[in-house]
């Protein structure tokens, strides 16, 4: 068994997705799936999530092919979380058609003993009370990244503030940052969020890349330009997974390494959106990611 350097906690789902160009039903999704697969290109990773007894064996085989450690995978009687959505022409906006929480509704993350000393932890978009519960079970992690959404900002802000105060980096999108802080611009919002306690605020801007804020610097990263965006579902989780996998592999959290990790995160995510679900990831390797990284950095040279 590999020594697990990174643990990722999040949702596991079965998705049905329609875009302006195609439709796929009953495909593998969920924040934990995307993040773990993306991270696996760089580092050993353990997954914490829940599935139902209806979960296809082919999906578990996919995780095994990426050598994802599944000691933290919980199997409950019932059906797996299901989500269906439809994307608009611009692929930035989407409509949720249906959400069936199923076994995910009562998810209580169980942390194996072998995960409790991991140095790197990514807490995906789940209720902040659950994020906090997981964080309290991990012994002094070196770097903690948490994701959130507008729902938790609205209904569980107190718990969210507590888990943010214990994190190293918070990631959220621009509208969520403004909602949380009641600020009209993203820079002011990031400054307010830094006051809660994290060292970094990572603002996701979709096709427009990402912004990283710390007390003494701002880093702007554009997204890698892809010719065809087939399915943007899970892009943010793939980005976060690639970022955390890179950090865990190099075991360094200085400013330069974090910025490089962000670039590798956006490169990894750029592959994922080229096909539905995790299909593209099954066709690439680390060399493909490194080659695209080189092409991307060449775009910025004067």
Backbone as CSV, one residue per row, in Angstrom:
resi,resn,N_x,N_y,N_z,CA_x,CA_y,CA_z,C_x,C_y,C_z
1,UNK,0.835,-1.200,0.000,0.000,0.000,0.000,0.873,1.255,0.000
2,UNK,0.546,2.178,-0.865,1.291,3.427,-0.927,1.016,4.282,0.298
3,UNK,2.009,5.089,0.661,1.846,6.033,1.746,0.971,7.190,1.241
4,UNK,-0.199,7.377,1.836,-1.142,8.390,1.365,-0.693,9.766,1.830
5,UNK,-0.472,10.671,0.875,-0.054,12.031,1.191,-1.212,13.021,1.186
6,UNK,-2.287,12.666,0.500,-3.413,13.582,0.306,-4.720,12.833,0.485
7,UNK,-5.631,13.417,1.253,-6.978,12.868,1.401,-7.974,13.892,0.867
8,UNK,-8.929,13.395,0.097,-9.963,14.251,-0.495,-11.325,13.756,-0.041
9,UNK,-12.118,14.669,0.502,-13.454,14.364,1.001,-14.467,15.120,0.148
10,UNK,-15.484,14.422,-0.348,-16.477,15.119,-1.156,-17.593,14.206,-1.611
11,UNK,-18.348,14.685,-2.570,-19.492,13.935,-3.084,-19.064,12.943,-4.157
12,UNK,-19.848,11.887,-4.283,-19.702,10.924,-5.377,-21.077,10.765,-5.988
13,UNK,-21.168,10.978,-7.281,-22.488,10.976,-7.888,-22.546,10.248,-9.213
14,UNK,-23.771,10.012,-9.644,-24.060,9.499,-10.980,-24.828,10.605,-11.690
15,UNK,-24.253,11.119,-12.766,-24.776,12.315,-13.425,-25.435,11.997,-14.766
16,UNK,-26.357,12.857,-15.120,-26.901,12.889,-16.480,-26.775,14.334,-16.952
17,UNK,-26.054,14.531,-18.051,-25.665,15.876,-18.468,-26.021,16.108,-19.931
18,UNK,-26.613,17.266,-20.189,-26.919,17.665,-21.557,-26.226,18.984,-21.867
19,UNK,-25.514,19.015,-22.973,-24.883,20.233,-23.465,-25.531,20.590,-24.800
20,UNK,-25.185,21.749,-25.379,-25.762,22.093,-26.683,-25.395,21.102,-27.784
21,UNK,-24.411,20.254,-27.544,-23.914,19.378,-28.603,-24.151,17.890,-28.359
22,UNK,-24.390,17.501,-27.113,-24.524,16.073,-26.822,-25.211,15.862,-25.478
23,UNK,-25.532,14.610,-25.209,-26.173,14.246,-23.941,-25.638,12.897,-23.490
24,UNK,-25.290,12.810,-22.209,-24.819,11.553,-21.628,-25.593,11.288,-20.342
25,UNK,-25.978,10.040,-20.145,-26.746,9.680,-18.951,-25.988,8.654,-18.119
26,UNK,-26.204,8.752,-16.798,-25.646,7.787,-15.839,-24.129,7.648,-15.963
27,UNK,-23.450,8.804,-15.869,-21.992,8.828,-15.926,-21.432,9.189,-14.550
28,UNK,-20.195,8.844,-14.324,-19.575,9.074,-13.028,-19.318,10.558,-12.797
29,UNK,-19.684,11.047,-11.622,-19.466,12.440,-11.266,-19.181,12.589,-9.783
30,UNK,-19.338,13.810,-9.290,-19.093,14.098,-7.884,-17.730,14.735,-7.671
31,UNK,-17.670,15.641,-6.688,-16.424,16.386,-6.446,-15.265,15.477,-6.082
32,UNK,-15.513,14.442,-5.288,-14.439,13.537,-4.882,-13.885,12.768,-6.072
33,UNK,-14.755,12.362,-6.995,-14.304,11.617,-8.172,-13.354,12.456,-9.019
34,UNK,-13.801,13.672,-9.370,-12.983,14.531,-10.215,-11.670,14.900,-9.530
35,UNK,-11.752,15.310,-8.271,-10.557,15.774,-7.563,-9.544,14.652,-7.354
36,UNK,-10.017,13.464,-6.995,-9.105,12.344,-6.745,-8.404,11.897,-8.022
37,UNK,-9.148,11.802,-9.108,-8.532,11.383,-10.370,-7.498,12.414,-10.810
38,UNK,-7.831,13.706,-10.728,-6.889,14.755,-11.108,-5.637,14.710,-10.240
39,UNK,-5.810,14.520,-8.940,-4.675,14.480,-8.008,-3.781,13.272,-8.249
40,UNK,-4.365,12.174,-8.724,-3.625,10.918,-8.864,-2.519,10.993,-9.914
41,UNK,-2.551,11.983,-10.797,-1.474,12.155,-11.763,-0.174,12.622,-11.096
42,UNK,-0.303,13.121,-9.866,0.836,13.722,-9.181,1.225,13.022,-7.894
43,UNK,0.243,12.451,-7.183,0.518,11.973,-5.838,-0.415,10.832,-5.458
44,UNK,-0.054,10.108,-4.401,-0.948,9.105,-3.831,-2.102,9.815,-3.132
45,UNK,-3.319,9.319,-3.318,-4.490,10.018,-2.808,-5.511,9.032,-2.255
46,UNK,-6.136,9.409,-1.151,-7.194,8.617,-0.557,-8.526,9.330,-0.676
47,UNK,-9.568,8.589,-0.964,-10.906,9.143,-1.165,-11.804,8.866,0.039
48,UNK,-12.549,9.894,0.458,-13.575,9.729,1.485,-14.900,10.191,0.893
49,UNK,-15.859,9.284,0.817,-17.165,9.598,0.251,-18.108,8.440,0.484
50,UNK,-19.326,8.578,-0.035,-20.321,7.531,0.159,-21.012,7.200,-1.159
51,UNK,-21.246,5.894,-1.361,-21.987,5.419,-2.526,-23.083,4.475,-2.059
52,UNK,-24.039,4.235,-2.936,-25.110,3.298,-2.644,-24.795,1.925,-3.204
53,UNK,-25.679,0.981,-2.943,-25.490,-0.388,-3.417,-25.762,-0.515,-4.913
54,UNK,-26.247,0.554,-5.522,-26.486,0.548,-6.976,-25.263,1.003,-7.764
55,UNK,-24.178,1.355,-7.098,-23.023,1.952,-7.751,-22.342,0.946,-8.676
56,UNK,-22.150,1.298,-9.939,-21.590,0.343,-10.911,-20.150,-0.063,-10.599
57,UNK,-19.843,-1.339,-10.784,-18.484,-1.832,-10.571,-17.497,-1.191,-11.537
58,UNK,-17.983,-0.800,-12.714,-17.093,-0.193,-13.707,-16.540,1.133,-13.209
59,UNK,-17.320,1.845,-12.398,-16.843,3.115,-11.848,-15.760,2.873,-10.789
60,UNK,-15.940,1.850,-9.988,-14.909,1.508,-8.996,-13.634,1.048,-9.686
61,UNK,-13.785,0.332,-10.787,-12.607,-0.103,-11.548,-11.841,1.103,-12.072
62,UNK,-12.566,2.138,-12.502,-11.909,3.353,-12.981,-11.036,3.950,-11.885
63,UNK,-11.574,4.052,-10.670,-10.778,4.572,-9.544,-9.560,3.695,-9.300
64,UNK,-9.758,2.372,-9.364,-8.637,1.453,-9.149,-7.565,1.622,-10.214
65,UNK,-7.984,1.881,-11.441,-7.022,2.088,-12.530,-6.134,3.311,-12.255
66,UNK,-6.668,4.296,-11.548,-5.901,5.480,-11.180,-5.196,5.312,-9.837
67,UNK,-5.274,4.112,-9.265,-4.624,3.763,-8.001,-5.061,4.666,-6.852
68,UNK,-6.344,5.019,-6.849,-6.901,5.813,-5.750,-7.195,4.879,-4.578
69,UNK,-6.741,5.264,-3.402,-6.979,4.463,-2.211,-8.432,4.638,-1.768
70,UNK,-9.129,3.517,-1.551,-10.563,3.561,-1.266,-10.909,3.109,0.152
71,UNK,-9.950,3.188,1.063,-10.250,2.798,2.445,-11.332,3.683,3.057
72,UNK,-11.433,4.928,2.592,-12.413,5.856,3.143,-13.741,5.847,2.417
73,UNK,-13.924,4.924,1.484,-15.181,4.840,0.740,-16.223,4.083,1.556
74,UNK,-17.366,4.710,1.774,-18.451,4.093,2.538,-19.553,3.630,1.584
75,UNK,-20.073,2.443,1.841,-21.147,1.888,1.023,-22.375,1.717,1.900
76,UNK,-23.450,2.401,1.531,-24.689,2.349,2.308,-25.816,1.739,1.473
77,UNK,-26.723,1.072,2.152,-27.879,0.493,1.480,-28.725,1.605,0.865
78,UNK,-29.003,1.503,-0.418,-29.810,2.519,-1.093,-29.146,2.971,-2.382
79,UNK,-29.629,4.090,-2.907,-29.134,4.592,-4.181,-28.097,5.698,-3.996
80,UNK,-27.181,5.764,-4.942,-26.123,6.765,-4.950,-26.703,8.137,-5.306
81,UNK,-26.073,9.183,-4.802,-26.426,10.564,-5.151,-26.499,10.718,-6.667
82,UNK,-27.554,11.367,-7.136,-27.728,11.571,-8.583,-28.023,13.039,-8.875
83,UNK,-27.419,13.513,-9.969,-27.629,14.902,-10.398,-27.767,14.943,-11.910
84,UNK,-28.678,15.775,-12.381,-28.797,15.980,-13.821,-28.865,17.470,-14.105
85,UNK,-28.235,17.881,-15.193,-28.191,19.297,-15.530,-28.083,19.526,-17.024
86,UNK,-28.383,20.755,-17.420,-28.351,21.136,-18.834,-27.580,22.439,-18.974
87,UNK,-26.600,22.454,-19.871,-25.771,23.638,-20.090,-26.320,24.498,-21.216
88,UNK,-26.177,25.813,-21.050,-26.561,26.744,-22.095,-25.483,26.795,-23.167
89,UNK,-25.737,27.534,-24.219,-24.847,27.579,-25.380,-23.433,28.013,-25.012
90,UNK,-23.322,28.972,-24.080,-21.990,29.482,-23.730,-21.206,28.539,-22.813
91,UNK,-21.834,27.490,-22.314,-21.233,26.471,-21.450,-20.828,26.998,-20.073
92,UNK,-21.086,28.280,-19.808,-20.796,28.847,-18.490,-21.981,28.688,-17.552
93,UNK,-23.166,28.809,-18.089,-24.390,28.725,-17.287,-25.040,27.362,-17.456
94,UNK,-25.592,26.859,-16.368,-26.275,25.573,-16.457,-27.519,25.583,-15.575
95,UNK,-28.434,24.733,-15.936,-29.685,24.577,-15.180,-29.698,23.198,-14.547
96,UNK,-29.948,23.160,-13.250,-30.099,21.875,-12.577,-31.493,21.335,-12.855
97,UNK,-31.553,20.164,-13.439,-32.836,19.536,-13.767,-33.356,18.758,-12.561
98,UNK,-32.483,18.013,-11.920,-32.905,17.240,-10.741,-31.709,16.944,-9.842
99,UNK,-32.000,16.856,-8.552,-31.007,16.465,-7.559,-31.635,15.441,-6.628
100,UNK,-31.046,14.268,-6.543,-31.517,13.218,-5.644,-30.376,12.870,-4.698
101,UNK,-30.460,13.338,-3.457,-29.365,13.139,-2.506,-29.147,11.671,-2.163
102,UNK,-30.231,10.931,-1.981,-30.161,9.505,-1.669,-29.226,9.248,-0.480
103,UNK,-28.231,8.356,-0.588,-27.400,8.025,0.578,-26.509,9.190,0.999
104,UNK,-26.317,10.161,0.109,-25.482,11.321,0.428,-26.163,12.234,1.447
105,UNK,-27.480,12.116,1.577,-28.234,12.995,2.476,-27.797,12.833,3.923
106,UNK,-27.465,11.620,4.318,-27.073,11.359,5.707,-25.596,10.989,5.823
107,UNK,-24.797,11.470,4.880,-23.369,11.173,4.851,-22.667,11.699,6.096
108,UNK,-21.976,10.803,6.796,-21.145,11.149,7.942,-19.751,10.600,7.661
109,UNK,-18.825,11.438,7.237,-17.513,10.941,6.834,-16.807,10.158,7.939
110,UNK,-16.343,8.974,7.572,-15.573,8.137,8.490,-14.119,8.141,8.012
111,UNK,-13.203,8.502,8.892,-11.804,8.658,8.519,-10.995,7.450,8.996
112,UNK,-10.449,6.651,8.076,-9.618,5.509,8.475,-8.393,5.979,9.261
113,UNK,-7.917,5.141,10.142,-6.734,5.507,10.941,-5.536,5.851,10.069
114,UNK,-5.425,5.185,8.921,-4.286,5.415,8.034,-4.327,6.785,7.366
115,UNK,-5.469,7.463,7.455,-5.603,8.796,6.858,-5.369,9.919,7.874
116,UNK,-5.324,9.594,9.134,-5.398,10.639,10.160,-4.118,11.469,10.299
117,UNK,-3.035,11.016,9.697,-1.784,11.780,9.768,-1.363,12.335,8.408
118,UNK,-2.304,12.398,7.466,-1.945,12.916,6.140,-1.584,14.397,6.242
119,UNK,-0.577,14.838,5.470,-0.176,16.249,5.531,-1.052,17.180,4.692
120,UNK,-1.745,16.617,3.682,-2.525,17.460,2.768,-3.975,16.977,2.743
121,UNK,-4.891,17.951,2.829,-6.313,17.637,2.941,-7.132,18.592,2.084
122,UNK,-7.977,18.040,1.232,-8.917,18.843,0.451,-10.333,18.476,0.866
123,UNK,-11.037,19.448,1.428,-12.422,19.262,1.843,-13.324,19.859,0.773
124,UNK,-13.929,18.993,-0.025,-14.787,19.435,-1.112,-16.064,20.078,-0.605
125,UNK,-16.910,20.430,-1.538,-18.112,21.198,-1.251,-19.188,20.344,-0.579
126,UNK,-19.050,20.198,0.735,-20.060,19.540,1.562,-20.405,20.475,2.711
127,UNK,-21.385,20.127,3.521,-21.805,20.984,4.627,-20.593,21.313,5.510
128,UNK,-20.424,22.588,5.871,-19.266,22.973,6.691,-19.178,22.233,8.024
129,UNK,-20.289,21.786,8.552,-20.261,21.001,9.786,-19.517,19.687,9.562
130,UNK,-19.712,19.084,8.392,-19.000,17.852,8.057,-17.531,18.138,7.767
131,UNK,-17.262,19.260,7.100,-15.868,19.647,6.858,-15.122,19.801,8.176
132,UNK,-15.760,20.455,9.127,-15.148,20.683,10.432,-14.929,19.371,11.171
133,UNK,-15.890,18.458,11.052,-15.772,17.160,11.707,-14.572,16.388,11.171
134,UNK,-14.393,16.419,9.858,-13.236,15.749,9.254,-11.940,16.415,9.709
135,UNK,-11.922,17.731,9.673,-10.716,18.476,10.038,-10.282,18.167,11.468
136,UNK,-11.251,17.993,12.346,-10.940,17.687,13.746,-10.398,16.266,13.940
137,UNK,-10.566,15.420,12.912,-10.082,14.041,13.004,-8.700,13.858,12.379
138,UNK,-8.199,14.903,11.717,-6.883,14.835,11.080,-5.857,15.506,11.993
139,UNK,-4.739,14.838,12.198,-3.735,15.322,13.148,-2.792,16.332,12.503
140,UNK,-3.030,17.608,12.762,-2.138,18.697,12.347,-1.728,18.630,10.876
141,UNK,-2.684,18.721,9.973,-2.328,18.712,8.551,-1.495,19.936,8.183
142,UNK,-0.631,19.748,7.205,0.286,20.803,6.770,-0.421,21.854,5.908
143,UNK,-1.373,21.398,5.084,-2.067,22.298,4.159,-3.495,21.806,3.988
144,UNK,-4.462,22.703,4.239,-5.878,22.359,4.122,-6.545,23.308,3.133
145,UNK,-7.124,22.748,2.091,-7.905,23.515,1.117,-9.367,23.158,1.305
146,UNK,-10.235,24.181,1.403,-11.663,23.898,1.490,-12.410,24.616,0.368
147,UNK,-13.443,23.959,-0.120,-14.336,24.524,-1.131,-15.697,24.733,-0.486
148,UNK,-16.467,25.659,-1.027,-17.797,25.909,-0.486,-18.718,26.409,-1.588
149,UNK,-19.941,26.808,-1.230,-20.898,27.300,-2.215,-21.866,28.272,-1.550
150,UNK,-22.681,28.922,-2.381,-23.595,29.941,-1.872,-24.602,29.399,-0.863
151,UNK,-25.015,28.130,-1.025,-25.978,27.547,-0.088,-25.443,27.572,1.341
152,UNK,-24.196,27.157,1.538,-23.626,27.112,2.898,-23.393,28.520,3.435
153,UNK,-23.066,29.451,2.553,-22.912,30.847,2.976,-24.231,31.378,3.521
154,UNK,-25.320,30.929,2.924,-26.650,31.413,3.303,-27.187,30.736,4.554
155,UNK,-27.012,29.413,4.661,-27.689,28.688,5.750,-26.748,28.221,6.869
156,UNK,-25.434,28.276,6.659,-24.516,27.756,7.681,-23.259,28.615,7.776
157,UNK,-23.449,29.915,7.802,-22.296,30.823,7.740,-21.411,30.710,8.974
158,UNK,-21.995,30.512,10.148,-21.217,30.423,11.381,-20.269,29.229,11.336
159,UNK,-20.799,28.047,10.943,-19.959,26.855,10.845,-18.908,27.026,9.753
160,UNK,-19.307,27.684,8.662,-18.378,27.909,7.561,-17.220,28.807,7.995
161,UNK,-17.516,29.856,8.738,-16.458,30.738,9.229,-15.471,29.973,10.115
162,UNK,-15.994,29.053,10.911,-15.110,28.289,11.800,-14.168,27.391,11.011
163,UNK,-14.690,26.713,9.991,-13.822,25.824,9.223,-12.856,26.630,8.353
164,UNK,-13.289,27.789,7.862,-12.393,28.656,7.097,-11.228,29.112,7.971
165,UNK,-11.519,29.412,9.235,-10.473,29.895,10.150,-9.400,28.852,10.398
166,UNK,-9.725,27.582,10.159,-8.781,26.486,10.395,-8.122,26.001,9.103
167,UNK,-8.432,26.642,7.980,-7.909,26.203,6.687,-6.691,27.017,6.282
168,UNK,-5.948,26.492,5.321,-4.818,27.218,4.735,-5.272,28.034,3.535
169,UNK,-6.176,27.453,2.761,-6.671,28.107,1.551,-8.169,27.860,1.401
170,UNK,-8.887,28.912,1.069,-10.315,28.824,0.764,-10.492,29.060,-0.725
171,UNK,-11.277,28.212,-1.384,-11.603,28.440,-2.775,-13.110,28.607,-2.932
172,UNK,-13.494,29.588,-3.731,-14.896,29.876,-4.032,-14.934,30.758,-5.268
173,UNK,-16.127,30.926,-5.851,-16.166,31.767,-7.041,-16.423,33.223,-6.674
174,UNK,-16.393,34.085,-7.662,-16.461,35.520,-7.428,-17.774,35.939,-6.769
175,UNK,-18.894,35.410,-7.261,-20.189,35.788,-6.693,-20.327,35.304,-5.253
176,UNK,-19.759,34.145,-4.942,-19.809,33.630,-3.574,-18.966,34.472,-2.630
177,UNK,-17.815,34.932,-3.112,-16.957,35.799,-2.293,-17.672,37.100,-1.953
178,UNK,-18.371,37.656,-2.929,-19.111,38.903,-2.709,-20.304,38.673,-1.785
179,UNK,-20.977,37.537,-1.948,-22.113,37.203,-1.087,-21.667,37.050,0.362
180,UNK,-20.552,36.374,0.571,-20.064,36.123,1.932,-19.715,37.424,2.649
181,UNK,-19.109,38.358,1.932,-18.543,39.560,2.567,-19.388,40.818,2.389
182,UNK,-20.401,40.743,1.539,-21.210,41.924,1.198,-20.362,43.033,0.573
183,UNK,-19.316,42.636,-0.130,-18.474,43.584,-0.847,-18.823,43.545,-2.331
184,UNK,-18.623,44.695,-2.992,-19.004,44.790,-4.395,-17.889,44.439,-5.361
185,UNK,-16.674,44.350,-4.875,-15.567,43.991,-5.750,-14.782,42.841,-5.128
186,UNK,-14.146,42.058,-5.983,-13.532,40.814,-5.546,-12.281,41.045,-4.688
187,UNK,-11.560,42.114,-4.928,-10.358,42.386,-4.130,-10.730,42.698,-2.683
188,UNK,-11.723,43.542,-2.500,-12.187,43.848,-1.137,-12.741,42.605,-0.455
189,UNK,-13.440,41.782,-1.229,-13.991,40.546,-0.674,-12.875,39.619,-0.209
190,UNK,-11.833,39.474,-1.032,-10.712,38.608,-0.667,-10.013,39.103,0.595
191,UNK,-9.850,40.408,0.719,-9.212,40.980,1.905,-10.027,40.666,3.164
192,UNK,-11.349,40.742,3.053,-12.214,40.421,4.195,-12.109,38.945,4.562
193,UNK,-12.072,38.081,3.558,-11.984,36.642,3.811,-10.655,36.263,4.450
194,UNK,-9.586,36.954,4.071,-8.283,36.689,4.687,-8.291,36.978,6.185
195,UNK,-9.122,37.928,6.611,-9.205,38.292,8.020,-9.739,37.139,8.885
196,UNK,-10.455,36.213,8.264,-11.016,35.086,9.017,-9.919,34.126,9.453
197,UNK,-8.830,34.062,8.662,-7.732,33.209,9.108,-6.918,32.476,8.063
198,UNK,-7.464,32.163,6.866,-6.646,31.417,5.895,-5.508,32.267,5.336
199,UNK,-4.480,31.620,4.849,-3.354,32.342,4.257,-3.633,32.747,2.818
200,UNK,-4.519,31.983,2.160,-4.788,32.227,0.750,-6.286,32.173,0.454
201,UNK,-6.717,33.039,-0.464,-8.069,32.985,-1.005,-7.937,32.753,-2.510
202,UNK,-8.514,31.668,-2.979,-8.452,31.313,-4.395,-9.825,31.541,-5.014
203,UNK,-9.918,32.538,-5.885,-11.177,32.885,-6.536,-11.244,32.210,-7.895
204,UNK,-12.212,31.310,-8.063,-12.389,30.624,-9.346,-13.210,31.506,-10.285
205,UNK,-12.718,31.623,-11.539,-13.399,32.462,-12.515,-13.755,31.687,-13.784
206,UNK,-13.899,30.374,-13.644,-14.325,29.544,-14.760,-13.390,29.639,-15.953
207,UNK,-13.957,29.947,-17.118,-13.174,30.047,-18.346,-12.169,31.191,-18.300
208,UNK,-12.345,32.097,-17.337,-11.427,33.230,-17.193,-10.301,32.964,-16.197
209,UNK,-10.169,31.719,-15.759,-9.032,31.361,-14.916,-9.299,31.478,-13.432
210,UNK,-8.307,32.004,-12.711,-8.402,32.082,-11.252,-7.517,33.203,-10.723
211,UNK,-7.855,33.681,-9.518,-7.066,34.700,-8.825,-6.687,34.163,-7.450
212,UNK,-5.433,34.303,-7.082,-4.966,33.884,-5.762,-4.559,35.115,-4.962
213,UNK,-5.163,35.269,-3.785,-4.873,36.404,-2.912,-4.200,35.925,-1.636
214,UNK,-3.172,36.662,-1.217,-2.601,36.496,0.111,-2.434,37.893,0.694
215,UNK,-1.901,37.973,1.901,-1.782,39.284,2.544,-0.839,40.227,1.796
216,UNK,0.110,39.647,1.048,1.106,40.509,0.406,1.235,40.317,-1.100
217,UNK,0.308,39.584,-1.725,0.442,39.380,-3.164,-0.878,38.984,-3.822
218,UNK,-0.934,39.199,-5.135,-2.041,38.751,-5.972,-1.430,38.023,-7.164
219,UNK,-1.967,36.858,-7.477,-1.502,36.082,-8.631,-2.680,35.833,-9.553
220,UNK,-2.532,36.232,-10.812,-3.584,36.072,-11.814,-3.201,34.937,-12.754
221,UNK,-4.110,33.987,-12.926,-3.865,32.842,-13.797,-4.996,32.697,-14.797
222,UNK,-4.659,32.686,-16.066,-5.665,32.475,-17.098,-5.908,30.976,-17.250
223,UNK,-7.085,30.610,-17.725,-7.356,29.209,-18.023,-6.667,28.817,-19.330
224,UNK,-6.275,27.547,-19.435,-5.673,27.078,-20.678,-6.737,27.077,-21.773
225,UNK,-6.458,27.672,-22.939,-7.471,27.740,-24.004,-7.620,26.403,-24.725
226,UNK,-8.795,25.809,-24.624,-9.068,24.551,-25.322,-9.950,24.826,-26.533
227,UNK,-9.763,24.024,-27.550,-10.518,24.232,-28.787,-11.987,23.862,-28.607
228,UNK,-12.236,22.750,-27.927,-13.605,22.284,-27.731,-13.838,21.995,-26.253
229,UNK,-14.827,22.663,-25.663,-15.265,22.352,-24.303,-16.487,21.454,-24.413
230,UNK,-16.295,20.192,-24.105,-17.384,19.224,-24.244,-18.286,19.196,-23.013
231,UNK,-17.659,19.212,-21.815,-18.414,19.101,-20.566,-17.623,19.750,-19.430
232,UNK,-18.038,20.947,-18.994,-17.303,21.637,-17.931,-17.592,21.144,-16.518
233,UNK,-18.466,20.157,-16.381,-18.793,19.627,-15.053,-17.514,19.129,-14.359
234,UNK,-17.335,19.525,-13.126,-16.200,19.040,-12.349,-14.889,19.744,-12.620
235,UNK,-14.907,20.790,-13.472,-13.651,21.466,-13.805,-12.998,22.078,-12.568
236,UNK,-13.801,22.702,-11.704,-13.255,23.308,-10.486,-12.651,22.282,-9.550
237,UNK,-13.277,21.113,-9.468,-12.758,20.049,-8.606,-11.498,19.426,-9.203
238,UNK,-11.458,19.305,-10.532,-10.252,18.805,-11.184,-9.094,19.775,-10.971
239,UNK,-9.397,21.073,-11.071,-8.399,22.104,-10.820,-7.848,21.984,-9.395
240,UNK,-8.743,21.889,-8.418,-8.328,21.781,-7.019,-7.567,20.484,-6.766
241,UNK,-8.017,19.395,-7.377,-7.336,18.119,-7.201,-5.933,18.128,-7.766
242,UNK,-5.783,18.704,-8.973,-4.456,18.811,-9.568,-3.534,19.673,-8.731
243,UNK,-4.068,20.796,-8.243,-3.296,21.701,-7.388,-2.806,20.979,-6.135
244,UNK,-3.715,20.304,-5.452,-3.351,19.639,-4.199,-2.446,18.438,-4.429
245,UNK,-2.681,17.717,-5.531,-1.815,16.588,-5.842,-0.386,17.030,-6.084
246,UNK,-0.228,18.147,-6.793,1.101,18.695,-7.065,1.782,19.110,-5.762
247,UNK,1.063,19.832,-4.894,1.641,20.252,-3.617,2.054,19.051,-2.770
248,UNK,1.197,18.036,-2.728,1.491,16.855,-1.915,2.721,16.124,-2.431
249,UNK,2.878,16.099,-3.747,4.016,15.405,-4.345,5.332,16.123,-4.033
250,UNK,5.329,17.444,-4.168,6.559,18.208,-3.940,6.750,18.566,-2.467
251,UNK,5.682,18.434,-1.688,5.722,18.670,-0.243,6.369,20.010,0.093
252,UNK,5.954,21.030,-0.656,6.442,22.389,-0.417,5.277,23.350,-0.591
253,UNK,5.179,24.320,0.313,4.050,25.258,0.232,4.525,26.704,0.205
254,UNK,5.698,26.923,-0.403,6.138,28.298,-0.597,5.345,28.922,-1.752
255,UNK,5.434,30.226,-1.883,4.626,30.965,-2.853,4.834,30.466,-4.283
256,UNK,6.080,30.232,-4.675,6.378,29.791,-6.038,5.749,28.437,-6.327
257,UNK,5.847,27.505,-5.377,5.300,26.165,-5.588,3.779,26.199,-5.657
258,UNK,3.145,27.021,-4.838,1.690,27.127,-4.879,1.234,27.683,-6.231
259,UNK,1.955,28.663,-6.751,1.593,29.217,-8.065,1.789,28.169,-9.165
260,UNK,2.872,27.429,-9.075,3.099,26.374,-10.064,2.025,25.300,-9.956
261,UNK,1.612,24.994,-8.730,0.545,24.011,-8.516,-0.764,24.479,-9.143
262,UNK,-1.041,25.780,-9.056,-2.238,26.321,-9.699,-2.197,26.130,-11.214
263,UNK,-1.028,26.347,-11.796,-0.900,26.165,-13.244,-1.129,24.705,-13.611
264,UNK,-0.536,23.787,-12.845,-0.772,22.370,-13.116,-2.237,21.992,-12.894
265,UNK,-2.883,22.650,-11.937,-4.297,22.398,-11.715,-5.141,22.803,-12.907
266,UNK,-4.871,23.983,-13.463,-5.667,24.439,-14.604,-5.363,23.626,-15.856
267,UNK,-4.119,23.167,-16.002,-3.778,22.306,-17.131,-4.517,20.972,-17.027
268,UNK,-4.520,20.388,-15.837,-5.221,19.115,-15.633,-6.707,19.272,-15.924
269,UNK,-7.308,20.332,-15.414,-8.734,20.572,-15.652,-9.036,20.775,-17.127
270,UNK,-8.095,21.361,-17.856,-8.333,21.621,-19.278,-8.490,20.329,-20.071
271,UNK,-7.845,19.262,-19.633,-8.052,17.965,-20.280,-9.443,17.422,-19.959
272,UNK,-9.834,17.543,-18.692,-11.096,16.956,-18.258,-12.308,17.463,-19.011
273,UNK,-12.323,18.737,-19.364,-13.502,19.325,-20.003,-13.618,18.970,-21.484
274,UNK,-12.622,18.294,-22.018,-12.645,17.954,-23.438,-13.562,16.780,-23.756
275,UNK,-13.954,16.020,-22.718,-14.891,14.917,-22.899,-15.805,14.847,-21.685
276,UNK,-16.868,14.073,-21.783,-17.795,13.905,-20.666,-17.137,13.124,-19.534
277,UNK,-17.584,13.454,-18.326,-17.170,12.736,-17.119,-15.646,12.690,-17.030
278,UNK,-15.100,11.520,-16.733,-13.657,11.361,-16.551,-12.995,10.667,-17.736
279,UNK,-13.711,10.626,-18.850,-13.247,9.860,-20.013,-11.894,10.327,-20.530
280,UNK,-11.694,11.644,-20.613,-10.433,12.145,-21.158,-9.254,11.779,-20.268
281,UNK,-9.471,11.805,-18.963,-8.396,11.473,-18.031,-7.897,10.034,-18.245
282,UNK,-8.776,9.170,-18.728,-8.390,7.778,-18.964,-7.473,7.634,-20.185
283,UNK,-7.353,8.701,-20.976,-6.591,8.642,-22.224,-5.268,9.401,-22.154
284,UNK,-4.965,10.005,-21.001,-3.752,10.803,-20.891,-2.868,10.286,-19.759
285,UNK,-1.643,10.796,-19.712,-0.730,10.476,-18.612,-0.004,11.745,-18.174
286,UNK,0.906,11.596,-17.233,1.605,12.763,-16.689,2.411,13.487,-17.773
287,UNK,2.956,12.744,-18.734,3.714,13.384,-19.802,2.840,14.328,-20.622
288,UNK,1.613,13.941,-20.872,0.684,14.805,-21.612,0.435,16.106,-20.847
289,UNK,0.295,15.990,-19.529,0.078,17.177,-18.696,1.311,18.066,-18.717
290,UNK,2.496,17.465,-18.593,3.744,18.242,-18.618,3.932,18.948,-19.959
291,UNK,3.604,18.275,-21.052,3.751,18.875,-22.375,2.818,20.073,-22.543
292,UNK,1.586,19.936,-22.062,0.654,21.066,-22.156,1.083,22.194,-21.224
293,UNK,1.655,21.855,-20.091,2.196,22.863,-19.174,3.266,23.694,-19.892
294,UNK,4.154,23.019,-20.624,5.211,23.725,-21.358,4.631,24.638,-22.426
295,UNK,3.617,24.161,-23.139,2.973,24.987,-24.161,2.308,26.220,-23.524
296,UNK,1.705,26.001,-22.362,1.002,27.086,-21.685,1.983,28.174,-21.222
297,UNK,3.068,27.758,-20.584,4.040,28.735,-20.094,4.716,29.475,-21.247
298,UNK,4.835,28.812,-22.404,5.416,29.466,-23.575,4.538,30.618,-24.062
299,UNK,3.228,30.523,-23.809,2.305,31.573,-24.244,2.551,32.909,-23.537
300,UNK,3.209,32.876,-22.386,3.387,34.087,-21.585,4.770,34.724,-21.763
301,UNK,5.625,34.070,-22.528,6.966,34.596,-22.708,6.954,35.788,-23.679
302,UNK,7.711,36.828,-23.358,7.795,38.006,-24.216,8.801,37.776,-25.336
